[in-house]
Amino acid sequence: MTDEELKFENKKTSIGFVAQKWWEDWRPKTQSNGRRSGDAGAFARLRRADLHAAMIEEVTCDLFRKLEPETKMPRECLFERAALIAAVLTHVREDESWKVAAAAGEKNGDQHVLHPLRLRRLFATRSAPDCLIAFRRLVALLDKKVNVADLAESLFDWPDEVRGDKRRTRWAFDYYGASSAMPHATDQAAA
């Protein structure tokens, strides 16, 4: 297997890829023949839902079932993460290629899209309900154009104590356009 095939194979089974496929399958859209597909009603309910309301949506349960084989996370925690991911992804209108943190760090004139103080507040969020509010605001600031896979992986990691800290570190480097300078896991272990 070539390196390119291996990268695609890894992406195909990642949390982000699964969530991106879920979003693409369920989001409301008009097909070329004029017919509408997706579930506009479920997405509308999820856009207004808190975590508990998001958990009872069929589309959230579908995401949970698709994520379950990808992780060893306890089912209760995974179900909460699936609800968080679903409730935030429903605000995304367009899938972008930029990493979310890099897009947030992009400058409009002399200001970042996401002000550094807001970034600090985002970094301070730890609970899933707080993440729901903060990431919905972030998606709105990014004009609802976000890298769906990257956002889903970030939402999956963010409330976790260990993976969340690693994700926030990655975000800091990406936000300031210094991802190439980010130390690798082996460098951090040696320190």
Biotite code that builds the C-alpha atoms (Angstrom):
import biotite.structure as struc

atoms = struc.array([
    struc.Atom([0.000, 0.000, 0.000], chain_id="A", res_id=1, res_name="MET", atom_name="CA", element="C"),
    struc.Atom([1.393, 3.397, -0.989], chain_id="A", res_id=2, res_name="THR", atom_name="CA", element="C"),
    struc.Atom([1.644, 6.322, 1.424], chain_id="A", res_id=3, res_name="ASP", atom_name="CA", element="C"),
    struc.Atom([-1.256, 8.053, -0.338], chain_id="A", res_id=4, res_name="GLU", atom_name="CA", element="C"),
    struc.Atom([-3.482, 4.958, -0.054], chain_id="A", res_id=5, res_name="GLU", atom_name="CA", element="C"),
    struc.Atom([-2.538, 4.612, 3.617], chain_id="A", res_id=6, res_name="LEU", atom_name="CA", element="C"),
    struc.Atom([-3.443, 8.275, 4.288], chain_id="A", res_id=7, res_name="LYS", atom_name="CA", element="C"),
    struc.Atom([-6.817, 7.778, 2.620], chain_id="A", res_id=8, res_name="PHE", atom_name="CA", element="C"),
    struc.Atom([-7.376, 4.533, 4.545], chain_id="A", res_id=9, res_name="GLU", atom_name="CA", element="C"),
    struc.Atom([-6.621, 6.315, 7.853], chain_id="A", res_id=10, res_name="ASN", atom_name="CA", element="C"),
    struc.Atom([-8.880, 9.234, 6.920], chain_id="A", res_id=11, res_name="LYS", atom_name="CA", element="C"),
    struc.Atom([-11.664, 6.850, 5.940], chain_id="A", res_id=12, res_name="LYS", atom_name="CA", element="C"),
    struc.Atom([-11.909, 5.532, 9.499], chain_id="A", res_id=13, res_name="THR", atom_name="CA", element="C"),
    struc.Atom([-11.256, 8.712, 11.439], chain_id="A", res_id=14, res_name="SER", atom_name="CA", element="C"),
    struc.Atom([-13.823, 10.432, 13.652], chain_id="A", res_id=15, res_name="ILE", atom_name="CA", element="C"),
    struc.Atom([-13.689, 13.446, 11.348], chain_id="A", res_id=16, res_name="GLY", atom_name="CA", element="C"),
    struc.Atom([-14.314, 11.461, 8.191], chain_id="A", res_id=17, res_name="PHE", atom_name="CA", element="C"),
    struc.Atom([-17.262, 9.601, 9.750], chain_id="A", res_id=18, res_name="VAL", atom_name="CA", element="C"),
    struc.Atom([-18.800, 12.874, 10.981], chain_id="A", res_id=19, res_name="ALA", atom_name="CA", element="C"),
    struc.Atom([-18.192, 14.565, 7.634], chain_id="A", res_id=20, res_name="GLN", atom_name="CA", element="C"),
    struc.Atom([-19.950, 11.728, 5.794], chain_id="A", res_id=21, res_name="LYS", atom_name="CA", element="C"),
    struc.Atom([-22.820, 11.868, 8.322], chain_id="A", res_id=22, res_name="TRP", atom_name="CA", element="C"),
    struc.Atom([-23.140, 15.648, 7.788], chain_id="A", res_id=23, res_name="TRP", atom_name="CA", element="C"),
    struc.Atom([-23.081, 15.240, 4.010], chain_id="A", res_id=24, res_name="GLU", atom_name="CA", element="C"),
    struc.Atom([-25.738, 12.500, 4.105], chain_id="A", res_id=25, res_name="ASP", atom_name="CA", element="C"),
    struc.Atom([-28.159, 14.256, 6.463], chain_id="A", res_id=26, res_name="TRP", atom_name="CA", element="C"),
    struc.Atom([-27.785, 17.974, 5.707], chain_id="A", res_id=27, res_name="ARG", atom_name="CA", element="C"),
    struc.Atom([-30.563, 19.579, 3.698], chain_id="A", res_id=28, res_name="PRO", atom_name="CA", element="C"),
    struc.Atom([-29.570, 20.184, 0.085], chain_id="A", res_id=29, res_name="LYS", atom_name="CA", element="C"),
    struc.Atom([-31.139, 20.477, -3.336], chain_id="A", res_id=30, res_name="THR", atom_name="CA", element="C"),
    struc.Atom([-29.954, 17.924, -5.858], chain_id="A", res_id=31, res_name="GLN", atom_name="CA", element="C"),
    struc.Atom([-29.306, 18.666, -9.532], chain_id="A", res_id=32, res_name="SER", atom_name="CA", element="C"),
    struc.Atom([-32.758, 17.331, -10.473], chain_id="A", res_id=33, res_name="ASN", atom_name="CA", element="C"),
    struc.Atom([-34.401, 19.850, -8.114], chain_id="A", res_id=34, res_name="GLY", atom_name="CA", element="C"),
    struc.Atom([-35.331, 17.319, -5.428], chain_id="A", res_id=35, res_name="ARG", atom_name="CA", element="C"),
    struc.Atom([-34.430, 18.027, -1.822], chain_id="A", res_id=36, res_name="ARG", atom_name="CA", element="C"),
    struc.Atom([-32.514, 15.503, 0.250], chain_id="A", res_id=37, res_name="SER", atom_name="CA", element="C"),
    struc.Atom([-31.386, 15.331, 3.851], chain_id="A", res_id=38, res_name="GLY", atom_name="CA", element="C"),
    struc.Atom([-33.477, 16.048, 6.927], chain_id="A", res_id=39, res_name="ASP", atom_name="CA", element="C"),
    struc.Atom([-34.147, 19.767, 7.186], chain_id="A", res_id=40, res_name="ALA", atom_name="CA", element="C"),
    struc.Atom([-36.459, 19.322, 10.175], chain_id="A", res_id=41, res_name="GLY", atom_name="CA", element="C"),
    struc.Atom([-33.927, 17.390, 12.252], chain_id="A", res_id=42, res_name="ALA", atom_name="CA", element="C"),
    struc.Atom([-31.197, 19.889, 11.412], chain_id="A", res_id=43, res_name="PHE", atom_name="CA", element="C"),
    struc.Atom([-33.444, 22.799, 12.379], chain_id="A", res_id=44, res_name="ALA", atom_name="CA", element="C"),
    struc.Atom([-34.258, 21.131, 15.715], chain_id="A", res_id=45, res_name="ARG", atom_name="CA", element="C"),
    struc.Atom([-30.565, 20.399, 16.350], chain_id="A", res_id=46, res_name="LEU", atom_name="CA", element="C"),
    struc.Atom([-29.608, 24.023, 15.622], chain_id="A", res_id=47, res_name="ARG", atom_name="CA", element="C"),
    struc.Atom([-31.859, 25.106, 18.515], chain_id="A", res_id=48, res_name="ARG", atom_name="CA", element="C"),
    struc.Atom([-31.206, 22.126, 20.802], chain_id="A", res_id=49, res_name="ALA", atom_name="CA", element="C"),
    struc.Atom([-29.212, 21.833, 23.995], chain_id="A", res_id=50, res_name="ASP", atom_name="CA", element="C"),
    struc.Atom([-27.260, 18.599, 24.480], chain_id="A", res_id=51, res_name="LEU", atom_name="CA", element="C"),
    struc.Atom([-30.136, 16.692, 26.033], chain_id="A", res_id=52, res_name="HIS", atom_name="CA", element="C"),
    struc.Atom([-32.540, 17.635, 23.245], chain_id="A", res_id=53, res_name="ALA", atom_name="CA", element="C"),
    struc.Atom([-29.869, 16.749, 20.668], chain_id="A", res_id=54, res_name="ALA", atom_name="CA", element="C"),
    struc.Atom([-29.526, 13.283, 22.190], chain_id="A", res_id=55, res_name="MET", atom_name="CA", element="C"),
    struc.Atom([-33.105, 12.336, 21.356], chain_id="A", res_id=56, res_name="ILE", atom_name="CA", element="C"),
    struc.Atom([-32.847, 13.147, 17.661], chain_id="A", res_id=57, res_name="GLU", atom_name="CA", element="C"),
    struc.Atom([-32.698, 10.154, 15.325], chain_id="A", res_id=58, res_name="GLU", atom_name="CA", element="C"),
    struc.Atom([-29.898, 11.720, 13.290], chain_id="A", res_id=59, res_name="VAL", atom_name="CA", element="C"),
    struc.Atom([-27.774, 12.017, 16.453], chain_id="A", res_id=60, res_name="THR", atom_name="CA", element="C"),
    struc.Atom([-28.335, 8.340, 17.195], chain_id="A", res_id=61, res_name="CYS", atom_name="CA", element="C"),
    struc.Atom([-27.251, 7.587, 13.625], chain_id="A", res_id=62, res_name="ASP", atom_name="CA", element="C"),
    struc.Atom([-24.013, 9.534, 14.187], chain_id="A", res_id=63, res_name="LEU", atom_name="CA", element="C"),
    struc.Atom([-23.456, 7.703, 17.481], chain_id="A", res_id=64, res_name="PHE", atom_name="CA", element="C"),
    struc.Atom([-23.830, 4.305, 15.763], chain_id="A", res_id=65, res_name="ARG", atom_name="CA", element="C"),
    struc.Atom([-21.353, 5.346, 13.080], chain_id="A", res_id=66, res_name="LYS", atom_name="CA", element="C"),
    struc.Atom([-18.805, 6.692, 15.586], chain_id="A", res_id=67, res_name="LEU", atom_name="CA", element="C"),
    struc.Atom([-19.000, 3.738, 17.970], chain_id="A", res_id=68, res_name="GLU", atom_name="CA", element="C"),
    struc.Atom([-16.722, 1.369, 15.970], chain_id="A", res_id=69, res_name="PRO", atom_name="CA", element="C"),
    struc.Atom([-14.104, 4.152, 15.657], chain_id="A", res_id=70, res_name="GLU", atom_name="CA", element="C"),
    struc.Atom([-13.371, 4.583, 19.368], chain_id="A", res_id=71, res_name="THR", atom_name="CA", element="C"),
    struc.Atom([-13.073, 2.741, 22.656], chain_id="A", res_id=72, res_name="LYS", atom_name="CA", element="C"),
    struc.Atom([-14.698, 5.603, 24.550], chain_id="A", res_id=73, res_name="MET", atom_name="CA", element="C"),
    struc.Atom([-17.407, 4.530, 27.029], chain_id="A", res_id=74, res_name="PRO", atom_name="CA", element="C"),
    struc.Atom([-20.837, 4.608, 25.361], chain_id="A", res_id=75, res_name="ARG", atom_name="CA", element="C"),
    struc.Atom([-22.256, 7.301, 27.689], chain_id="A", res_id=76, res_name="GLU", atom_name="CA", element="C"),
    struc.Atom([-19.386, 9.685, 26.922], chain_id="A", res_id=77, res_name="CYS", atom_name="CA", element="C"),
    struc.Atom([-19.506, 8.882, 23.220], chain_id="A", res_id=78, res_name="LEU", atom_name="CA", element="C"),
    struc.Atom([-23.231, 9.565, 23.076], chain_id="A", res_id=79, res_name="PHE", atom_name="CA", element="C"),
    struc.Atom([-22.685, 12.995, 24.634], chain_id="A", res_id=80, res_name="GLU", atom_name="CA", element="C"),
    struc.Atom([-19.891, 13.707, 22.137], chain_id="A", res_id=81, res_name="ARG", atom_name="CA", element="C"),
    struc.Atom([-22.100, 12.576, 19.250], chain_id="A", res_id=82, res_name="ALA", atom_name="CA", element="C"),
    struc.Atom([-24.802, 14.992, 20.438], chain_id="A", res_id=83, res_name="ALA", atom_name="CA", element="C"),
    struc.Atom([-22.226, 17.795, 20.721], chain_id="A", res_id=84, res_name="LEU", atom_name="CA", element="C"),
    struc.Atom([-20.845, 17.123, 17.246], chain_id="A", res_id=85, res_name="ILE", atom_name="CA", element="C"),
    struc.Atom([-24.322, 16.853, 15.705], chain_id="A", res_id=86, res_name="ALA", atom_name="CA", element="C"),
    struc.Atom([-25.632, 20.018, 17.370], chain_id="A", res_id=87, res_name="ALA", atom_name="CA", element="C"),
    struc.Atom([-22.646, 22.087, 16.185], chain_id="A", res_id=88, res_name="VAL", atom_name="CA", element="C"),
    struc.Atom([-22.277, 20.614, 12.680], chain_id="A", res_id=89, res_name="LEU", atom_name="CA", element="C"),
    struc.Atom([-25.873, 21.495, 11.849], chain_id="A", res_id=90, res_name="THR", atom_name="CA", element="C"),
    struc.Atom([-24.797, 25.163, 11.864], chain_id="A", res_id=91, res_name="HIS", atom_name="CA", element="C"),
    struc.Atom([-22.235, 24.547, 9.095], chain_id="A", res_id=92, res_name="VAL", atom_name="CA", element="C"),
    struc.Atom([-23.465, 25.425, 5.619], chain_id="A", res_id=93, res_name="ARG", atom_name="CA", element="C"),
    struc.Atom([-20.316, 24.791, 3.602], chain_id="A", res_id=94, res_name="GLU", atom_name="CA", element="C"),
    struc.Atom([-17.367, 22.429, 4.040], chain_id="A", res_id=95, res_name="ASP", atom_name="CA", element="C"),
    struc.Atom([-14.007, 24.193, 3.739], chain_id="A", res_id=96, res_name="GLU", atom_name="CA", element="C"),
    struc.Atom([-10.506, 22.791, 3.346], chain_id="A", res_id=97, res_name="SER", atom_name="CA", element="C"),
    struc.Atom([-8.761, 25.057, 5.893], chain_id="A", res_id=98, res_name="TRP", atom_name="CA", element="C"),
    struc.Atom([-8.275, 23.807, 9.420], chain_id="A", res_id=99, res_name="LYS", atom_name="CA", element="C"),
    struc.Atom([-10.755, 25.510, 11.719], chain_id="A", res_id=100, res_name="VAL", atom_name="CA", element="C"),
    struc.Atom([-8.102, 27.152, 13.909], chain_id="A", res_id=101, res_name="ALA", atom_name="CA", element="C"),
    struc.Atom([-6.222, 28.473, 10.865], chain_id="A", res_id=102, res_name="ALA", atom_name="CA", element="C"),
    struc.Atom([-9.453, 29.927, 9.477], chain_id="A", res_id=103, res_name="ALA", atom_name="CA", element="C"),
    struc.Atom([-10.191, 31.525, 12.876], chain_id="A", res_id=104, res_name="ALA", atom_name="CA", element="C"),
    struc.Atom([-6.683, 33.003, 12.942], chain_id="A", res_id=105, res_name="GLY", atom_name="CA", element="C"),
    struc.Atom([-6.986, 34.481, 9.452], chain_id="A", res_id=106, res_name="GLU", atom_name="CA", element="C"),
    struc.Atom([-6.724, 38.256, 9.481], chain_id="A", res_id=107, res_name="LYS", atom_name="CA", element="C"),
    struc.Atom([-9.390, 40.586, 8.142], chain_id="A", res_id=108, res_name="ASN", atom_name="CA", element="C"),
    struc.Atom([-7.379, 43.760, 7.837], chain_id="A", res_id=109, res_name="GLY", atom_name="CA", element="C"),
    struc.Atom([-5.540, 44.024, 11.154], chain_id="A", res_id=110, res_name="ASP", atom_name="CA", element="C"),
    struc.Atom([-7.917, 41.794, 13.206], chain_id="A", res_id=111, res_name="GLN", atom_name="CA", element="C"),
    struc.Atom([-8.170, 38.024, 13.406], chain_id="A", res_id=112, res_name="HIS", atom_name="CA", element="C"),
    struc.Atom([-11.557, 36.537, 12.484], chain_id="A", res_id=113, res_name="VAL", atom_name="CA", element="C"),
    struc.Atom([-11.650, 35.168, 16.032], chain_id="A", res_id=114, res_name="LEU", atom_name="CA", element="C"),
    struc.Atom([-10.168, 37.760, 18.377], chain_id="A", res_id=115, res_name="HIS", atom_name="CA", element="C"),
    struc.Atom([-7.366, 36.392, 20.609], chain_id="A", res_id=116, res_name="PRO", atom_name="CA", element="C"),
    struc.Atom([-9.488, 37.089, 23.726], chain_id="A", res_id=117, res_name="LEU", atom_name="CA", element="C"),
    struc.Atom([-12.285, 34.949, 22.311], chain_id="A", res_id=118, res_name="ARG", atom_name="CA", element="C"),
    struc.Atom([-9.701, 32.281, 21.552], chain_id="A", res_id=119, res_name="LEU", atom_name="CA", element="C"),
    struc.Atom([-8.678, 32.331, 25.226], chain_id="A", res_id=120, res_name="ARG", atom_name="CA", element="C"),
    struc.Atom([-12.317, 31.945, 26.246], chain_id="A", res_id=121, res_name="ARG", atom_name="CA", element="C"),
    struc.Atom([-12.700, 29.069, 23.803], chain_id="A", res_id=122, res_name="LEU", atom_name="CA", element="C"),
    struc.Atom([-9.586, 27.435, 25.255], chain_id="A", res_id=123, res_name="PHE", atom_name="CA", element="C"),
    struc.Atom([-11.077, 27.778, 28.747], chain_id="A", res_id=124, res_name="ALA", atom_name="CA", element="C"),
    struc.Atom([-14.187, 25.768, 27.841], chain_id="A", res_id=125, res_name="THR", atom_name="CA", element="C"),
    struc.Atom([-14.071, 22.210, 29.071], chain_id="A", res_id=126, res_name="ARG", atom_name="CA", element="C"),
    struc.Atom([-17.621, 20.895, 29.530], chain_id="A", res_id=127, res_name="SER", atom_name="CA", element="C"),
    struc.Atom([-19.689, 19.688, 26.595], chain_id="A", res_id=128, res_name="ALA", atom_name="CA", element="C"),
    struc.Atom([-22.504, 22.239, 27.202], chain_id="A", res_id=129, res_name="PRO", atom_name="CA", element="C"),
    struc.Atom([-19.963, 25.092, 27.233], chain_id="A", res_id=130, res_name="ASP", atom_name="CA", element="C"),
    struc.Atom([-18.324, 23.708, 24.091], chain_id="A", res_id=131, res_name="CYS", atom_name="CA", element="C"),
    struc.Atom([-21.722, 23.645, 22.391], chain_id="A", res_id=132, res_name="LEU", atom_name="CA", element="C"),
    struc.Atom([-22.192, 27.381, 22.953], chain_id="A", res_id=133, res_name="ILE", atom_name="CA", element="C"),
    struc.Atom([-18.606, 28.364, 22.165], chain_id="A", res_id=134, res_name="ALA", atom_name="CA", element="C"),
    struc.Atom([-18.283, 26.337, 18.971], chain_id="A", res_id=135, res_name="PHE", atom_name="CA", element="C"),
    struc.Atom([-21.668, 27.462, 17.658], chain_id="A", res_id=136, res_name="ARG", atom_name="CA", element="C"),
    struc.Atom([-20.417, 31.035, 18.032], chain_id="A", res_id=137, res_name="ARG", atom_name="CA", element="C"),
    struc.Atom([-17.178, 30.126, 16.272], chain_id="A", res_id=138, res_name="LEU", atom_name="CA", element="C"),
    struc.Atom([-19.047, 28.593, 13.321], chain_id="A", res_id=139, res_name="VAL", atom_name="CA", element="C"),
    struc.Atom([-21.120, 31.785, 13.057], chain_id="A", res_id=140, res_name="ALA", atom_name="CA", element="C"),
    struc.Atom([-17.957, 33.936, 13.085], chain_id="A", res_id=141, res_name="LEU", atom_name="CA", element="C"),
    struc.Atom([-16.583, 31.822, 10.247], chain_id="A", res_id=142, res_name="LEU", atom_name="CA", element="C"),
    struc.Atom([-19.707, 32.568, 8.166], chain_id="A", res_id=143, res_name="ASP", atom_name="CA", element="C"),
    struc.Atom([-20.834, 28.935, 8.591], chain_id="A", res_id=144, res_name="LYS", atom_name="CA", element="C"),
    struc.Atom([-18.001, 27.782, 6.273], chain_id="A", res_id=145, res_name="LYS", atom_name="CA", element="C"),
    struc.Atom([-15.882, 25.317, 8.233], chain_id="A", res_id=146, res_name="VAL", atom_name="CA", element="C"),
    struc.Atom([-13.762, 22.210, 7.677], chain_id="A", res_id=147, res_name="ASN", atom_name="CA", element="C"),
    struc.Atom([-16.355, 19.696, 8.908], chain_id="A", res_id=148, res_name="VAL", atom_name="CA", element="C"),
    struc.Atom([-13.921, 16.832, 9.598], chain_id="A", res_id=149, res_name="ALA", atom_name="CA", element="C"),
    struc.Atom([-11.506, 19.038, 11.542], chain_id="A", res_id=150, res_name="ASP", atom_name="CA", element="C"),
    struc.Atom([-14.337, 20.618, 13.539], chain_id="A", res_id=151, res_name="LEU", atom_name="CA", element="C"),
    struc.Atom([-15.780, 17.205, 14.412], chain_id="A", res_id=152, res_name="ALA", atom_name="CA", element="C"),
    struc.Atom([-12.405, 15.893, 15.582], chain_id="A", res_id=153, res_name="GLU", atom_name="CA", element="C"),
    struc.Atom([-11.879, 19.034, 17.643], chain_id="A", res_id=154, res_name="SER", atom_name="CA", element="C"),
    struc.Atom([-15.317, 18.692, 19.240], chain_id="A", res_id=155, res_name="LEU", atom_name="CA", element="C"),
    struc.Atom([-14.632, 15.037, 19.961], chain_id="A", res_id=156, res_name="PHE", atom_name="CA", element="C"),
    struc.Atom([-11.349, 15.846, 21.726], chain_id="A", res_id=157, res_name="ASP", atom_name="CA", element="C"),
    struc.Atom([-12.089, 19.214, 23.362], chain_id="A", res_id=158, res_name="TRP", atom_name="CA", element="C"),
    struc.Atom([-13.920, 18.113, 26.559], chain_id="A", res_id=159, res_name="PRO", atom_name="CA", element="C"),
    struc.Atom([-11.385, 15.315, 27.206], chain_id="A", res_id=160, res_name="ASP", atom_name="CA", element="C"),
    struc.Atom([-8.693, 16.159, 29.752], chain_id="A", res_id=161, res_name="GLU", atom_name="CA", element="C"),
    struc.Atom([-5.712, 14.745, 27.834], chain_id="A", res_id=162, res_name="VAL", atom_name="CA", element="C"),
    struc.Atom([-6.788, 14.809, 24.191], chain_id="A", res_id=163, res_name="ARG", atom_name="CA", element="C"),
    struc.Atom([-8.350, 18.235, 24.725], chain_id="A", res_id=164, res_name="GLY", atom_name="CA", element="C"),
    struc.Atom([-5.059, 19.750, 25.855], chain_id="A", res_id=165, res_name="ASP", atom_name="CA", element="C"),
    struc.Atom([-3.270, 18.273, 22.840], chain_id="A", res_id=166, res_name="LYS", atom_name="CA", element="C"),
    struc.Atom([-5.999, 19.582, 20.543], chain_id="A", res_id=167, res_name="ARG", atom_name="CA", element="C"),
    struc.Atom([-5.823, 23.084, 22.088], chain_id="A", res_id=168, res_name="ARG", atom_name="CA", element="C"),
    struc.Atom([-2.034, 23.090, 21.607], chain_id="A", res_id=169, res_name="THR", atom_name="CA", element="C"),
    struc.Atom([-2.500, 22.187, 17.941], chain_id="A", res_id=170, res_name="ARG", atom_name="CA", element="C"),
    struc.Atom([-5.109, 24.927, 17.631], chain_id="A", res_id=171, res_name="TRP", atom_name="CA", element="C"),
    struc.Atom([-2.762, 27.554, 19.092], chain_id="A", res_id=172, res_name="ALA", atom_name="CA", element="C"),
    struc.Atom([-0.094, 26.742, 16.521], chain_id="A", res_id=173, res_name="PHE", atom_name="CA", element="C"),
    struc.Atom([-2.609, 26.645, 13.657], chain_id="A", res_id=174, res_name="ASP", atom_name="CA", element="C"),
    struc.Atom([-4.313, 29.878, 14.780], chain_id="A", res_id=175, res_name="TYR", atom_name="CA", element="C"),
    struc.Atom([-1.040, 31.810, 14.597], chain_id="A", res_id=176, res_name="TYR", atom_name="CA", element="C"),
    struc.Atom([0.039, 30.111, 11.359], chain_id="A", res_id=177, res_name="GLY", atom_name="CA", element="C"),
    struc.Atom([2.907, 28.257, 13.010], chain_id="A", res_id=178, res_name="ALA", atom_name="CA", element="C"),
    struc.Atom([1.782, 24.646, 12.625], chain_id="A", res_id=179, res_name="SER", atom_name="CA", element="C"),
    struc.Atom([5.108, 23.707, 11.025], chain_id="A", res_id=180, res_name="SER", atom_name="CA", element="C"),
    struc.Atom([6.865, 24.762, 14.258], chain_id="A", res_id=181, res_name="ALA", atom_name="CA", element="C"),
    struc.Atom([4.646, 22.596, 16.487], chain_id="A", res_id=182, res_name="MET", atom_name="CA", element="C"),
    struc.Atom([6.675, 20.011, 18.400], chain_id="A", res_id=183, res_name="PRO", atom_name="CA", element="C"),
    struc.Atom([5.845, 16.413, 17.565], chain_id="A", res_id=184, res_name="HIS", atom_name="CA", element="C"),
    struc.Atom([4.668, 13.951, 20.208], chain_id="A", res_id=185, res_name="ALA", atom_name="CA", element="C"),
    struc.Atom([8.115, 12.311, 20.286], chain_id="A", res_id=186, res_name="THR", atom_name="CA", element="C"),
    struc.Atom([9.772, 15.686, 20.912], chain_id="A", res_id=187, res_name="ASP", atom_name="CA", element="C"),
    struc.Atom([7.415, 16.393, 23.811], chain_id="A", res_id=188, res_name="GLN", atom_name="CA", element="C"),
    struc.Atom([7.983, 12.939, 25.333], chain_id="A", res_id=189, res_name="ALA", atom_name="CA", element="C"),
    struc.Atom([11.753, 13.468, 25.287], chain_id="A", res_id=190, res_name="ALA", atom_name="CA", element="C"),
    struc.Atom([11.485, 16.804, 27.101], chain_id="A", res_id=191, res_name="ALA", atom_name="CA", element="C"),
])
